[in-house]
């Protein structure tokens, strides 16, 4: 089965201009934060794919993985768990964010949305509260 993965920061416009997509259907996978939808990237992905003749069967399909992940988290009883529940102090969140950002920086370089250190800290804050 022919496959083409377009992934990483700055790659969104490739969906509009690429001369080669191996088929007429696409699987779009997004993260649980909702940032792709919130910032309009998901709509752009769908628009560019459609302009390139690729069918996205339904707009909610990218959420299938997230829906399954949330169900799994609920099934194992972790839906109410927060970082604070594990003894992590709010004042340590910046240390966690910096550690993640600077030691795993190459992973941040290939995300579809550019993340700054403040964005990473906001993710930790959200997981804490």
C-alpha atoms as one frame of an Amber mdcrd trajectory, in Angstrom:
protein
   0.000   0.000   0.000   1.600   3.323  -1.014   2.077   5.721   1.864   3.302
   9.284   2.166   3.817  10.938   5.543   4.021  14.702   5.652   4.966  15.706
   9.173   6.720  18.524  10.958   6.934  22.234  11.421   6.503  24.164   8.166
   5.135  21.170   6.244   1.483  22.226   6.078   1.813  24.064   2.774   3.250
  20.897   1.177  -0.239  19.424   1.222  -1.326  22.149  -1.180   1.655  22.031
  -3.524   2.951  18.455  -3.506   2.751  16.846  -6.944   2.568  13.346  -5.482
   0.085  11.985  -3.023  -0.193   8.202  -3.303  -3.966   7.935  -3.128  -7.266
   9.721  -2.865  -7.891   9.175   0.850  -6.005  10.572   3.815  -5.705   9.733
   7.475  -5.189  12.877   9.534  -3.915  12.353  13.092  -3.962  15.201  15.615
  -3.122  15.586  19.299  -5.456  15.797  22.276  -4.750  19.445  23.075  -7.101
  20.646  20.362  -4.482  23.116  19.125  -4.751  21.916  15.519  -8.473  22.679
  15.522  -8.281  25.785  17.743  -5.655  27.516  15.593  -7.306  26.576  12.293
  -4.656  24.095  11.156  -7.072  21.181  10.841  -9.339  23.189   8.551  -6.320
  24.151   6.436  -5.164  20.521   6.226  -8.602  19.436   5.043  -8.825  22.348
   2.573  -5.388  21.657   1.068  -6.037  17.936   0.773  -9.370  18.546  -0.950
  -7.712  21.010  -3.348  -5.267  18.198  -4.173  -8.141  15.782  -4.890  -7.907
  13.847  -1.628 -11.064  12.835   0.225 -11.428  13.266   3.981 -14.522  11.129
   4.678 -15.643  13.164   7.684 -14.251  16.036   9.690 -14.346  14.115  12.986
 -12.158  11.230  11.813  -8.941  12.914  13.038 -10.433  12.779  16.530 -10.859
   8.980  16.480  -7.453   8.392  18.100  -8.107  11.066  20.736 -11.541   9.622
  21.495  -9.994   6.169  21.959  -7.192   7.569  24.122  -9.657   9.417  26.371
 -11.704   6.223  26.711  -8.583   4.267  27.706  -7.631   6.922  30.276 -11.149
   6.691  31.698 -11.181   2.889  31.658  -8.026   2.744  33.801  -9.306   5.432
  36.160  -6.860   8.223  35.359  -9.231  10.858  33.955  -9.206  12.919  37.143
  -5.469  12.599  37.863  -3.400  15.780  37.797   0.322  16.325  38.289  -0.418
  17.768  41.728  -1.839  14.386  42.749   1.636  12.896  42.369   3.311  15.365
  44.715   4.650  17.650  42.017   4.851  21.271  43.156   3.584  24.072  40.930
   6.883  25.934  41.307   8.676  22.920  39.758   6.657  23.004  36.527   9.111
  25.408  34.878  11.931  22.947  35.606   9.953  20.102  33.987   9.106  22.271
  30.974  12.728  23.366  30.502  13.991  19.811  30.889  11.529  18.568  28.290
  12.133  21.465  25.911  15.916  21.394  25.975  16.613  17.649  26.299  13.989
  16.546  23.772  14.262  19.600  21.529  14.552  17.590  18.333  11.056  16.215
  18.953   9.720  19.758  19.248  11.410  20.618  15.943   9.217  18.161  14.032
   5.809  18.996  15.507   3.247  20.460  13.090   2.829  23.513  15.336   5.850
  25.505  16.472   6.132  25.343  20.250   8.037  27.803  22.395   9.131  27.148
  25.970   6.114  29.131  27.211   3.807  26.793  25.262   5.396  23.746  26.895
   5.022  25.339  30.326   1.338  25.990  29.547   0.875  22.283  28.777   2.382
  21.401  32.163   0.192  24.043  33.864  -2.876  22.509  32.251  -1.875  19.037
  33.461  -1.286  20.400  36.956  -4.505  22.303  37.634
